[in-house]
Amino acid sequence: MAQEIERKFLVRHEGWRENVSRLSHIVQAYLGAAPGLSIRLRIRDSQTAFLTVKSAEKGLSRSEFEYPIPVSDAEAMIALSGGPRLQKTRHDVVLGDLKWEVDVFEGVNAGLVLAEVELPSETHAVSLPDWIGEEVTGDPRFYNEHLAQKPADT
């Protein structure tokens, strides 16, 4: 079973931009609803697509299962879902031994900027850069699935 361990933060300013190593445009949508479960389709740069199933436990760790699928299949499933889509540009920022993902949201969530850092363990020490603001790990208002349905107040 795959495990994702991450912390999520609001971003205070654009100091992170000087360390961007990669960026990509992401479109994602969510399929169905089940308590404690998130089923996501994600298309990155119109080139790759993934179907992801995540658990919704509280805390830093979640079960995560991710499978590559053809982009055409992802586009068709997103169209069939008819639900809201989330669009963002993801910026990879490597600092020390950790990779931060800074998401700049578009569309109805324009103005929202979130940073996530994946950790090798829940006890791994994290040095927070000065551009990191309030921690929102575990706050459902900042889960991507929630943002796709109800935009954030930015």
Secondary structure, 3 states (H helix, E strand, C coil): CCEEEEEEEEECCHHHHHHEEEEEEEEEEECCCECCEEEEEEEECCCEEEEEEEECCCCCEEEEEEEEECHHHHHHHHHHHCCCEEEEEEEEEEECCEEEEEEEECHHHCCCEEEEEECCCCCCCCCCCCCEEEECCCCHHHCHHHHHHCCCCC
